[in-house]
Amino acid sequence: MNRNGGNERIGVLIVDDEPLSRDVLRALLACEADFRVVGEARDGIEALALCARERPGLIFLDVQMPELNGVEFVKQLALTAADMPTIVFVTAYGEFAVPAFDAAAVDYLVKPFTDDRFRATLARVRGHAARSADETRPATVSLRTLLVTIGDRSIVLATDSIEWVGADGYCSRLHTPAGSYLVRRSLAALERELGPSVFVRVHRGALVRASAVCEIRRGSARGGEVVMRSGAKIPVSERRRSDLVRRLGGKS
């Protein structure tokens, strides 16, 4: 499955400046019926171009590369990708594990790794894909309340008080006139639960309440920003800016 959905095979991009490392990964993936290699790149610059063309569901990514290293590549990809692929870092240097997981990597393989360790990584990728598929299924009823934890107490938050929602690691932060609240739900899950008729995705890391948008500002080729009723300014990608304009009754 190219985008980790349905019963199709997962499209894989291998990014590593060492030919031998790419050969090893390609050979291991050839033994797996539900994965297919859609491309290989020697550095982050090549990988960005391949991602735009192939839209892989999974990337095996080296950390130490010329031109653009693995962590910086993920940051650049997040600015342009409509849907982020699953990331697995592969490197000979264990000290990069923390920045790798900060970049939302699903796993971190240290070279040399065993076949069993590689299979464990693929099992983790499959589980991540299954959870993502569940989270993106359309909701039948929008949530009216959410239970949020503040210190040693939990409060019931009315969802109609939420102005916008931002990704915060594997959690999400709800922004309301009374303050912000962290919930242990992914942004994809909240997008489904809060209802696409009410909230609009403006980029990979944010949802906004359509009725709370005051202004849409066109910026660079990356899109621009949305100004909310509270004055908050949220970046918007070019593709999603067009969707938002149409949603609000205008022409992109």
The 8 nearest C-alpha neighbors of each residue, nearest first, counted from 0:
[[8, 7, 1, 9, 3, 2, 4, 10],
 [0, 2, 10, 9, 56, 55, 3, 8],
 [1, 3, 56, 0, 4, 55, 9, 10],
 [4, 2, 0, 128, 56, 1, 9, 5],
 [3, 5, 0, 2, 132, 6, 7, 1],
 [4, 6, 7, 0, 3, 132, 8, 2],
 [7, 5, 0, 4, 8, 33, 3, 9],
 [0, 8, 6, 5, 9, 1, 4, 33],
 [0, 7, 9, 33, 34, 1, 10, 35],
 [0, 8, 10, 1, 34, 3, 56, 33],
 [9, 11, 1, 55, 35, 56, 37, 36],
 [12, 10, 36, 57, 55, 37, 58, 35],
 [11, 13, 58, 38, 39, 37, 36, 55],
 [14, 12, 39, 59, 58, 40, 60, 21],
 [15, 13, 40, 60, 39, 41, 59, 61],
 [16, 14, 41, 61, 17, 21, 42, 60],
 [15, 17, 41, 42, 64, 18, 14, 40],
 [18, 16, 20, 15, 19, 21, 41, 22],
 [19, 17, 21, 20, 22, 16, 15, 41],
 [20, 18, 22, 21, 17, 23, 24, 16],
 [21, 19, 23, 22, 17, 18, 24, 15],
 [20, 22, 18, 24, 19, 23, 25, 15],
 [23, 21, 19, 25, 20, 24, 26, 18],
 [24, 22, 20, 26, 25, 21, 19, 27],
 [25, 23, 27, 21, 26, 22, 28, 20],
 [24, 26, 22, 28, 23, 27, 21, 29],
 [25, 27, 29, 23, 24, 28, 22, 30],
 [28, 26, 24, 29, 25, 30, 23, 31],
 [27, 29, 25, 30, 31, 26, 24, 34],
 [28, 30, 26, 27, 31, 25, 35, 32],
 [29, 31, 28, 27, 32, 26, 34, 25],
 [32, 30, 28, 29, 33, 34, 27, 35],
 [31, 33, 34, 30, 8, 29, 35, 28],
 [34, 32, 8, 31, 9, 35, 7, 0],
 [35, 33, 9, 8, 32, 31, 10, 28],
 [36, 34, 10, 11, 9, 37, 8, 33],
 [35, 37, 11, 38, 10, 12, 34, 25],
 [38, 36, 11, 10, 12, 35, 53, 55],
 [37, 39, 12, 36, 13, 40, 49, 11],
 [40, 38, 13, 12, 14, 41, 37, 21],
 [39, 41, 14, 46, 45, 42, 13, 15],
 [42, 40, 16, 15, 14, 45, 39, 43],
 [43, 41, 44, 45, 40, 64, 16, 65],
 [42, 44, 67, 46, 72, 45, 47, 68],
 [45, 43, 46, 47, 42, 67, 48, 66],
 [46, 44, 48, 43, 40, 47, 42, 49],
 [45, 47, 43, 49, 40, 44, 48, 50],
 [48, 46, 50, 44, 49, 45, 43, 51],
 [47, 49, 51, 45, 46, 50, 52, 44],
 [48, 50, 46, 52, 51, 47, 53, 45],
 [51, 49, 54, 47, 53, 52, 48, 46],
 [50, 52, 48, 49, 54, 53, 47, 80],
 [51, 53, 49, 50, 54, 48, 55, 47],
 [52, 54, 50, 55, 49, 51, 37, 38],
 [55, 53, 50, 51, 52, 56, 1, 2],
 [56, 54, 10, 11, 57, 53, 1, 12],
 [55, 57, 2, 84, 1, 10, 3, 9],
 [56, 58, 85, 11, 84, 55, 86, 10],
 [59, 57, 12, 86, 11, 60, 13, 87],
 [60, 58, 87, 13, 88, 14, 86, 12],
 [59, 61, 88, 14, 89, 58, 87, 69],
 [60, 62, 89, 15, 90, 88, 69, 63],
 [61, 63, 69, 68, 90, 64, 60, 70],
 [62, 64, 68, 61, 69, 65, 90, 16],
 [65, 63, 68, 42, 16, 62, 67, 66],
 [64, 66, 67, 42, 68, 63, 16, 43],
 [67, 65, 42, 64, 68, 43, 44, 45],
 [68, 66, 43, 65, 72, 71, 64, 44],
 [69, 67, 64, 63, 71, 62, 70, 72],
 [68, 70, 62, 72, 71, 61, 60, 73],
 [69, 71, 73, 72, 68, 62, 99, 74],
 [72, 70, 74, 73, 68, 69, 67, 75],
 [71, 73, 69, 75, 70, 43, 74, 68],
 [72, 74, 76, 70, 71, 75, 77, 69],
 [75, 73, 71, 77, 72, 76, 70, 78],
 [76, 74, 72, 78, 73, 77, 71, 79],
 [75, 77, 73, 78, 79, 74, 80, 72],
 [76, 78, 74, 75, 79, 80, 73, 83],
 [79, 77, 76, 75, 80, 74, 221, 236],
 [78, 80, 76, 77, 81, 75, 221, 236],
 [81, 79, 82, 77, 76, 83, 78, 51],
 [80, 82, 79, 83, 203, 202, 238, 77],
 [83, 81, 80, 84, 203, 2, 77, 54],
 [82, 84, 80, 77, 85, 81, 76, 203],
 [85, 83, 56, 57, 86, 55, 82, 58],
 [84, 86, 57, 56, 58, 83, 105, 87],
 [85, 87, 104, 58, 105, 57, 84, 59],
 [88, 86, 59, 106, 104, 105, 107, 60],
 [87, 89, 60, 107, 61, 59, 108, 86],
 [90, 88, 108, 61, 60, 109, 107, 59],
 [91, 89, 109, 61, 92, 110, 62, 108],
 [90, 92, 110, 109, 93, 111, 89, 108],
 [93, 91, 90, 94, 95, 109, 110, 96],
 [92, 94, 95, 96, 109, 91, 90, 107],
 [93, 95, 96, 92, 97, 98, 91, 99],
 [94, 96, 93, 97, 98, 99, 92, 62],
 [95, 97, 99, 94, 98, 93, 100, 107],
 [96, 98, 99, 100, 95, 101, 94, 102],
 [99, 97, 101, 100, 96, 95, 102, 70],
 [100, 98, 96, 102, 97, 101, 104, 95],
 [99, 101, 104, 103, 102, 97, 98, 96],
 [100, 102, 98, 103, 99, 97, 104, 168],
 [101, 103, 99, 100, 104, 98, 70, 73],
 [104, 102, 100, 101, 105, 99, 168, 86],
 [103, 105, 86, 100, 106, 87, 102, 99],
 [104, 106, 87, 86, 103, 85, 124, 107],
 [107, 105, 87, 104, 88, 120, 108, 86],
 [106, 108, 88, 87, 89, 109, 96, 104],
 [109, 107, 89, 88, 110, 90, 106, 112],
 [108, 110, 90, 91, 89, 111, 112, 93],
 [111, 109, 91, 112, 90, 108, 89, 92],
 [110, 112, 109, 113, 91, 108, 90, 89],
 [113, 111, 110, 109, 116, 114, 108, 117],
 [114, 112, 116, 115, 117, 111, 118, 110],
 [113, 115, 117, 116, 118, 112, 27, 119],
 [116, 114, 118, 113, 117, 119, 112, 120],
 [117, 115, 119, 113, 114, 118, 112, 120],
 [116, 118, 114, 120, 119, 115, 113, 121],
 [119, 117, 121, 115, 120, 116, 114, 122],
 [118, 120, 116, 122, 117, 121, 115, 123],
 [121, 119, 123, 117, 118, 122, 124, 116],
 [120, 122, 124, 118, 123, 119, 125, 117],
 [123, 121, 119, 125, 120, 124, 118, 126],
 [122, 124, 120, 126, 121, 125, 127, 119],
 [123, 125, 121, 127, 122, 126, 128, 120],
 [126, 124, 128, 122, 127, 123, 121, 129],
 [125, 127, 123, 129, 128, 124, 122, 130],
 [126, 128, 124, 130, 125, 129, 131, 123],
 [129, 127, 125, 131, 126, 130, 3, 124],
 [128, 130, 126, 132, 131, 127, 125, 133],
 [131, 129, 133, 127, 132, 128, 134, 126],
 [130, 132, 134, 128, 133, 129, 127, 135],
 [133, 131, 129, 135, 130, 134, 128, 4],
 [134, 132, 130, 131, 136, 135, 129, 188],
 [135, 133, 188, 131, 132, 136, 187, 130],
 [134, 136, 132, 133, 187, 191, 137, 131],
 [135, 137, 133, 134, 138, 132, 191, 188],
 [138, 136, 191, 135, 139, 192, 194, 134],
 [137, 139, 191, 140, 192, 136, 141, 194],
 [138, 140, 137, 141, 192, 194, 191, 136],
 [141, 139, 138, 142, 192, 194, 193, 143],
 [140, 142, 193, 194, 192, 143, 138, 139],
 [143, 141, 193, 192, 144, 140, 158, 145],
 [142, 144, 158, 157, 141, 145, 159, 193],
 [143, 145, 157, 158, 156, 142, 155, 146],
 [146, 144, 156, 155, 147, 157, 158, 143],
 [145, 147, 155, 154, 156, 153, 148, 144],
 [148, 146, 153, 154, 182, 145, 155, 149],
 [149, 147, 153, 152, 150, 154, 146, 151],
 [150, 148, 152, 153, 151, 147, 154, 180],
 [149, 151, 152, 148, 153, 147, 154, 180],
 [152, 150, 149, 153, 148, 154, 147, 146],
 [153, 151, 149, 150, 148, 154, 147, 146],
 [154, 152, 148, 147, 149, 146, 155, 151],
 [153, 155, 147, 146, 156, 148, 152, 149],
 [154, 156, 146, 145, 144, 147, 157, 153],
 [157, 155, 145, 144, 146, 158, 154, 147],
 [156, 158, 144, 159, 160, 143, 145, 155],
 [157, 159, 144, 160, 143, 161, 156, 145],
 [158, 160, 157, 161, 143, 162, 144, 156],
 [161, 159, 158, 157, 175, 162, 176, 156],
 [162, 160, 175, 158, 159, 174, 163, 173],
 [163, 161, 208, 175, 174, 207, 211, 160],
 [162, 164, 207, 174, 206, 161, 208, 173],
 [163, 165, 173, 206, 205, 172, 174, 207],
 [166, 164, 205, 172, 204, 171, 167, 206],
 [165, 167, 171, 204, 186, 168, 205, 170],
 [168, 166, 171, 170, 169, 172, 165, 181],
 [169, 167, 170, 166, 103, 171, 101, 185],
 [168, 170, 185, 167, 171, 166, 184, 183],
 [171, 169, 183, 167, 185, 184, 168, 182],
 [172, 170, 166, 167, 182, 165, 181, 185],
 [171, 173, 181, 165, 180, 164, 167, 182],
 [172, 174, 164, 180, 179, 161, 181, 163],
 [173, 175, 179, 163, 161, 162, 164, 178],
 [174, 176, 161, 178, 177, 162, 160, 179],
 [177, 175, 178, 174, 229, 160, 162, 161],
 [178, 176, 175, 179, 174, 160, 161, 180],
 [179, 177, 175, 176, 174, 180, 173, 161],
 [178, 180, 174, 173, 175, 172, 181, 177],
 [179, 181, 173, 172, 182, 174, 147, 178],
 [180, 182, 172, 171, 173, 183, 179, 170],
 [183, 181, 171, 184, 170, 147, 172, 180],
 [184, 182, 170, 171, 185, 181, 169, 147],
 [185, 183, 170, 182, 171, 188, 186, 189],
 [184, 186, 170, 188, 187, 169, 171, 189],
 [185, 187, 189, 188, 166, 171, 190, 184],
 [188, 186, 190, 185, 189, 134, 135, 191],
 [187, 189, 134, 185, 191, 186, 190, 192],
 [190, 188, 192, 186, 191, 187, 193, 185],
 [191, 189, 187, 188, 193, 192, 186, 194],
 [190, 192, 189, 188, 138, 194, 137, 193],
 [193, 191, 189, 141, 194, 190, 142, 138],
 [194, 192, 141, 142, 189, 190, 191, 198],
 [193, 195, 141, 196, 192, 191, 197, 190],
 [196, 194, 198, 197, 199, 190, 191, 193],
 [195, 197, 194, 198, 199, 209, 193, 141],
 [198, 196, 195, 194, 208, 209, 199, 193],
 [199, 197, 208, 195, 207, 209, 206, 196],
 [198, 200, 206, 207, 201, 195, 209, 208],
 [199, 201, 206, 202, 205, 207, 198, 239],
 [202, 200, 235, 239, 206, 205, 199, 236],
 [203, 201, 235, 204, 236, 205, 200, 239],
 [202, 204, 205, 81, 77, 201, 82, 200],
 [203, 205, 166, 202, 165, 206, 186, 201],
 [206, 204, 165, 164, 202, 201, 200, 203],
 [205, 207, 200, 164, 199, 163, 201, 198],
 [208, 206, 163, 198, 199, 209, 162, 164],
 [207, 209, 198, 211, 162, 210, 163, 197],
 [208, 210, 211, 212, 198, 207, 197, 199],
 [209, 211, 208, 212, 197, 213, 247, 198],
 [212, 210, 228, 208, 209, 227, 162, 213],
 [213, 211, 227, 209, 210, 214, 228, 226],
 [214, 212, 227, 228, 226, 211, 215, 225],
 [213, 215, 226, 225, 212, 216, 227, 224],
 [216, 214, 225, 224, 226, 217, 213, 223],
 [217, 215, 224, 223, 225, 218, 214, 226],
 [216, 218, 223, 222, 215, 224, 219, 240],
 [223, 217, 219, 222, 216, 220, 224, 221],
 [218, 220, 221, 222, 223, 217, 237, 236],
 [219, 221, 222, 237, 218, 223, 236, 217],
 [222, 220, 219, 236, 237, 223, 218, 79],
 [237, 221, 223, 236, 218, 220, 235, 219],
 [218, 224, 222, 217, 235, 216, 234, 219],
 [225, 223, 234, 235, 216, 233, 215, 232],
 [224, 226, 215, 233, 232, 214, 216, 234],
 [227, 225, 232, 214, 213, 231, 230, 212],
 [226, 228, 212, 230, 231, 213, 229, 211],
 [227, 229, 211, 230, 213, 212, 226, 231],
 [230, 228, 227, 231, 176, 226, 162, 211],
 [231, 229, 227, 228, 226, 232, 213, 225],
 [230, 232, 227, 229, 226, 233, 228, 225],
 [233, 231, 226, 225, 224, 230, 227, 234],
 [232, 234, 225, 224, 235, 231, 226, 205],
 [235, 233, 224, 223, 225, 232, 236, 202],
 [234, 236, 201, 224, 202, 223, 222, 240],
 [235, 237, 222, 239, 221, 202, 238, 240],
 [222, 238, 236, 240, 221, 239, 241, 235],
 [239, 237, 241, 240, 236, 242, 222, 81],
 [238, 240, 242, 236, 241, 201, 237, 243],
 [241, 239, 237, 243, 242, 238, 235, 236],
 [240, 242, 251, 244, 239, 243, 238, 245],
 [241, 243, 239, 245, 240, 244, 246, 238],
 [244, 242, 246, 240, 245, 241, 239, 247],
 [243, 245, 241, 249, 247, 246, 242, 251],
 [246, 244, 249, 248, 242, 247, 243, 250],
 [245, 247, 243, 244, 248, 242, 249, 209],
 [248, 246, 244, 245, 249, 243, 209, 210],
 [247, 249, 245, 246, 244, 250, 243, 251],
 [250, 248, 245, 244, 247, 251, 246, 243],
 [249, 251, 245, 244, 248, 241, 247, 246],
 [250, 241, 244, 245, 249, 242, 240, 243]]
